[in-house]
Amino acid sequence: MTASPDLKKTALAEIHERLGAKMVDFGGWYMPVQYAPILEEAKIVRTRCGLFDLSHMGRVRITGPDREKYVDSIATNHVAAMKQGDVRYSFFCHANGGTIDDLLIYKYDDAVYLVINAGNTPKDLAHMRAHVKNYQIHLEDQTDTWQMLALQGPSSERILQKLTKIPLHEIKYYKHRGHGVNGVANAWVSRTGYTGEDGFEVYVPRSEYASLWNAVLEAGREFGIAPIGLGARDTLRLEAGMPLYGHELADDINPMEAGLDFAIKFAEGKNFLGREALLRAKEHACRRLVGLRAESKRVPRQGYNVYSPGGGSIGFVCSGTPSPTLNANIGTAYVATEFSAVGTKLEIDMRGTREPAVVVPIPFYKRAK
């Protein structure tokens, strides 16, 4: 596609075009959906290493003496209990428990850093600003001034280690550490990921981003690294059982229903927005997120209705994809709680034809440790 003047661009837009990427509008950003066939890209990440441009995601730095109290008032995870260098998955919720967004929280000695979804960045910032109240904090939107990339795959540590003196083997899962990558003194690294594989994120000022991207591709050449688009990223995250806002999470879906209660902390004194509604949902969830494996050659797609065999509608599909790792067609769905047990036989209405499916555990795929 030709970039509309209204679309935002990361610092790599021209590089993506030169690499032959198919570009799309993703959450208001001009982003690469694929460089090669999507299933081929997914296999590269599972077996070698893929490089992702993630600079469309929102980045917010919060400072000030009340930063932890403030974030704990609007986010479900417990910032005050985190240690410097920790990363935690969390949610912003409405008072009724519905999900405004899912996000990552990074803890520093002098700041709390949030990474939020690209399409939700404007509403997240509005939500955060609406709840500042009397907290002594400063919100800095760094989405445009800082950029981020991710390496994902078995070779990611060996590739990135070429470009930094940070001992990457010491960074545990869901931890972060700095500074210094590719000669950029204030660059920093985290180890999270959204594919089910080992990997890292690197954060740098916008002016240094293109040179970092090129340096990572060069460092990874001997390992078969390749740039990967958002299409394969969606396939990989679904195989790994990771939710995507607008699919498994939404304003009318609460994270308890999604089985994501590990990111909700009902600590004493932590009266975050949505707390009471989520406590009720914990005890009385009438639907559950489940994994589905289609037992036909057709792929479940978002919005398809799910039925009990020969019976009525009991839910809907959230996401679906052909899985190159599992050689199966998989999906997620919200179904009535009584139909959520692993092994339950269901049917999916695929454009007028009911196709058989079975409830399977989430995640669909776990990498070997």
C-alpha positions, 0 to 999 in steps of 0.5 A: 500500500501507499502510506497515507499522510494520516498514518504514523511511521516508525523510523524504519518505514523506508527500510521495510519498503526496501526489504520488500515488505507488504505494508498495511495500516495497523492501528493507525501505523504504516507497518509491515504485515509480511516480507515472505509467506507468513507461515514461512516467517513463523517457522523462521522464528521457531527455528532460527531468529526473527527481527520485529519492528515494535515501535508502533507500540506506545511507551510511557515513562512515569516519574515523580514521588507518587508514581507507584501509588498512581500506577497501582490505582489504575493497573491490576498488577502490583507495582509496589511489590515489584523490584527494580529490573522487574517486568510485569504483565497487567491490565487497565480495566473499567469500573465494570471489569472490562478491559481497556488494555493489556500492558507491560510494566517496567520497574526502575529505581526512579521511574515506572515504564509502560508499554501499551498497544499501538491502537489503544495508545490514545485512549490509554493516555486519556485514561491515565491523564483522567486519573492523575487526581492529586498524585505527584507524577509526570507522564511522558509519552515516549512513543515517538522519541524512543523506538523498540525492536524485538529478536525472537527465536533460539538464536536471539541471545547469541545474535544480540550478545555480539552488540552489547557488553550486557551479560544477556544470560543474566537477564531472566525472563520478564526482567530488564537491564541496561545500558549500552547496545550497538554503541548507544550508551542509554539503550536498554534491554528486556527479555519478554516476548510475544511468540513463545520463543526466547528473545529480547526487546531493545529500546533506543532513541529514534535517531539510533534506531535504523543503525541498530536494526541494520546492525542486528540483521548483520550480526544475525546473518550467520544464524539465518535471521530474517525480518518478520511481519505482524502476520507471523507475529499473530500466528506465533502469539496464538500458538503460544496462547498469548492474548491480543486486544480486540480478540481475546480482550476487549471493553466487554471482556474481563481478564478473569474470563480470559484466565489471566488472573495471574496478572491481577493482584488483590493486595491489601490497600491496592484499590485499583479501578475495576477491583470489585467487579473482577472479584465478582468475576473471579467467583462467578464467570459464566464464560471461559476462554478456551483453545480449539483445534478444528477437526476439519481442513477449515480454519476458525476465524474471529466472529464465527459462532460456536455451538454444542454438537447439534445444539444452540450457540454457546460462544464465539471464536476470538482468533484462528490460524493455520498452525505451522508448528502443530500442523493443525488449524487452531483458535481461541473462543469464549464458551459457556463455562459448562462447555470449557473442559478440555476434550469437550466436542464442539462445532464451529459455524464456518460460513453456514457449515458446522465443522467439528472442533475439540477443546484443547489446552492453552497454550497450544505450543510450549518451547523446550526449555 
